[in-house]
């Protein structure tokens, strides 16, 4: 893994995202790209120039904006200096404007192998990218995306669950997953949750046999569970084994699949899961 991109907003969850990135990074080969998208201060249009505010007087908005920008620049430099002092390769990226466009530009410029981000924060990444914009990067990024929820305190990734529907070939993703698991020394469990409203078109044995032909896995590596809905089943099993990482793969969906037949389970997990979620993207 050569580069990991971490968008930060200087919140506590940005610290969690950095902690997760450092668990995965190899100090010898991985560069941590620390990105901050600065949103310029926009003065209150209801306050006329020259107005006197109680206890403040006449505010100097240009000076205030300059102080804010300088403060955020200094914070970014401090983040990078601290990480570099720990022995990691790192680079700061400062941009001005929207977070989504900044991340997309950084993907184009740096070609990261992974993006790690906190899901919420004070004015944070996913707060700014609410709804479809937030899930867009997670679901459509050309590289895997690791999402750290506010409940998580990443220290290691020992117990890992790969949630699969066994509805299409996932061996391309599993190759990458097994490489990562071997490097981290993680225990990987493949989980299939059956639910009443979850489509089950292909026989499970079809793709399970394909997985077993390529990868050496024991019978207890594959777990089948039933639940009222898939999301609850996945989170219940993760809680049961105290999983510290959940992995899923996603693929481009047609309009009919997305909106009429089966809304994306991955999209729901992006918003709801309390377990760190690593999303891989399958090619059609």
Beta strands, then each sheet from edge to edge (+ up, - down):
strand 1: 3-7
strand 2: 31-38
strand 3: 89-96
strand 4: 114-118
strand 5: 144-148
strand 6: 159-163
strand 7: 187-194
strand 8: 222-226
strand 9: 245-250
strand 10: 277-281
sheet 1: 3+ 2+ 1+ 4+ 5+ 10- 9- 6- 7- 8-
end
